[in-house]
Structures are given as structure tokens and as C-alpha cells.
């Protein structure tokens, strides 16, 4: 198979879809890998490293998209890339179609075979290709939140860890999954007073057990969310429903009750956000104010720590890239139902139920499309 790795074009997105180790793995199996010149520079990977691993370097993205049977990316295709997609081409990346509905309809119209990292799911509900970036974003959420709380950045001037005789900063984390657990880990390390809310009692029991009283765990319901958000200095949105739009847990009325200079970091913004007042921002202009509360809603947070993120992501994604290259989408999916769950668009239809509902199109199971 011919596999293409174009340069990411999202604002300040420095990650790249494949590292040289992945190129070497695929070329050793007889596949041909095309890498756009400079694609890896943001992650500290030179064109020469890709060439030594067996890749062919192409000058433009148009050449990469035109020749490749499968495109391997990090972020969803943007409007400039829509005309480059073609029928039958596999696009293997984070798609987040519940939030990027224009892209979803474009892929359906063009009959692109879209395989989304974020919906490849194990039988027990884990999301192995989302996990590494969720871990990075969760850790970063507390870092950026702590910075936003500084008075120089418009915050209320709270040090999360406090000092003897002065209260610690209060961090509320909505969701105890990978993002939430990662955020809690860093917030506890900062010395903050941490509260995690979730609807899964087993998640709360697990976090309560491993932190041995260092954090507060609460069952998530509208009343508890309202009370916890009102008292928080930093709120981290860490809610995920695979393939679907994130539920809106924090209303504008709740935001209005927070103290001016408080901070919200909505990690769920790439799935539509779990805070009503949040909309996607960029690394160039990451924050804005609503009711005096600082909102940080960068949809590609891990792009800021590109080298760490690229290697963590590619370690997770290369196995499925190999399966897709070796067997093609149909045979690979028939052999692995986890991969089948990753198929968001196929032959002009939507095989993923949650994505189909978000796009308001008919859900057609993959097996019926063969």
C-alpha cells in the first residue's frame, strides 16, 4: 500500500502522523511511505531521518494526497484539504466528526473511508488510541490552568498549592477517565485541593483508593456540579462519550456564579465541549472571558508539546496502520472488531452509530455495506 504523511496545517499543530520507526516498520513489510517535506520538523524529526527509514520525501501536500491510498494524520482534515480527499482513500486520524460536522458530510459525499483514532474501542470500553493524547491533555490542563490563574494573565492570583496559613487552590475535575485522572495526578502534585466528579461509582472508588484521601470524589449530578463549580478556582472539563458530542454539564448560569478571575479548561472542546460557554480556540489566542471567567479551550492542546505527543501517539497508532496497510480496510476490520468501531465513514455511509446520530444521517452497520 502507498501511505502518505502530510504536514499538519491546523494552527500551531506541530505533531506529525508517523515517526521514522513507523516508516521502517511499514517499508520492511513492502509498503511505500510518502512524507511531505518538513512534516516532522515541529516534532524534531528531519526529512533525512525519514529517508534513512525508507520514506520518499515529496515537496507538496497535493503530491502526497494524490499518490497515497491511505493518509495518516494527527488532526482532522481542514477545509483546504477537502478537495484533496478522494473516493476509496483511507484517512486514518483523529476525526471528531460529532464536532466537525461539515467535514463529516464532506467525507460522506466524497466516499472517503474515514478511520478515527478516537472511536477505536476495546470490548471493555477503553479507547487505546485516544488514551495517550488524553493523558497529555489532562496533564497540560492543570499546567495551563495554573498559569491562567496568575494575576498577570488575568486570573484571580491564586497559587494552586497555597502556602502555610493560606488556602490552597480548588480544582474541580468533571470526569474521572484518562483525562480526569491525569489532571488529578498533576493537580495533587501541585498541592491543590482536588475534587473529581463522575457518574461511575467504580471510577470514583478507584480514584479514592489510589489517592488515599488526597482528593475528594463526588457523584456527578446537576446539583453537585453547580455547587462544586461555584467554589472552584479551576474547572477542568474531562468528559467523553466515544464518537458523540460531549454532554453540556456546565451551564452559562453556573459559569456566572464563579468568582471573577477563575479559570475553565475544557479538554472536551474537540468533541463540542462540556461547558456551555466554551468554543474552540487556538494556541495563538487560547483564552477569552465570559462573566469574568477565563476560558481556555484549545482543541489541540497536545500540539504544544509536540515531540512528546507525537511519539506517544505513534506508538499507539502504528499497529492499526500496519493492519490497514497489510490487509486493506475491509479485511482488517473483519479480523478486528476494535478497528471496525473506528470506521466513521465508508462508501458514503456512516457505520458508527454515535457519529451518525451527531451528523443526523442514517446509521448503516459496517457488515451491511460489504
GIDA-V411967 format. One line per field, one symbol per residue. ss: DSSP state (H for helix, E for strand, C for the rest). phi: phi as a letter, one per 40 degrees, with the letter a starting at -180 (. if undefined). psi: psi as a letter, one per 40 degrees, with the letter a starting at -180 (. if undefined). Layout:
ss=???
phi=???
psi=???
This chain:
ss=CEEEECCCCCCCCCCCCCCHHHHHHHHHCCCEEEEECCCCHHHCCCHHHHHHHCCEEECCHHHHHHHCCEEECCCCCCHHHHCCCCCCCEEEECCCCCCCHHHHHHHHHHCCEEEEHHHCCCCCCCCHHHHHHHHHHHHHHHHHHHHHCCHHHCCCCCCCCCECCECCCEEEEECCCHHHHHHHHHHHHHCCEEEEEECCHHHHHHHHHHHCCCEEEEECCHHHHHHHHHHCCEEEECCCCCCCCCCCCECHHHHHCCCCCCEEEEHHHHHCCCECCCCCECCCCCEEEECCEEEECECCHHHHHHHHHHHHHHHHHHHHHHHHHHHHHHHHHHHCHHHHCCEEEECCEECCHHHHHHHCCCECCHHHHC
phi=.cbbbcccbcdfcbcbcabdccdccccccgcbbbbcdgdcccbgbcdcccccchcccbcbcdcccccccbbbbbbcdcdccdcccadgccbbacbfcccbcdcdccccccfcccbcdcbcbcccgcbcccdcccccccccdcdcccccccccbgccgbcdcgadgbcccbbbbchbccccccccdcccccgccbbbbacbdccccccccccfgcbbbbccadccddcccdcccbbbcbbabdgbcccccbccccdccccdgcbbbcccccbhgbbdccbcbbccacbabbfgccbbaccbdcccbccdccccccdcccccccccccbgcccccccacccdccccbafgbbcccccdcccfbccbddcccc
psi=ihhhgihieihfheiieiidddddddddeeihhhhhhededdefhiddddddeeihhididddddddhdhhhadiihiddedeeiihehhhhahdfdddgdddddddddefighhhdeehhideeigdedddddddddddddddddddeiddeeiefhhdeaihehiiihhhhhhfaddddddddddddeeihhhhhiehddddddddddefeeihhihhidddddddddeidhhhhfhhhheihhihdhidddddeiiieihhhgdedefeiehdeiihaiddgdiihhfehhhhfhefdeddgdddddddddddddddddddddeiddddddehddddeehdihfeihehddddddefihhhiddee.
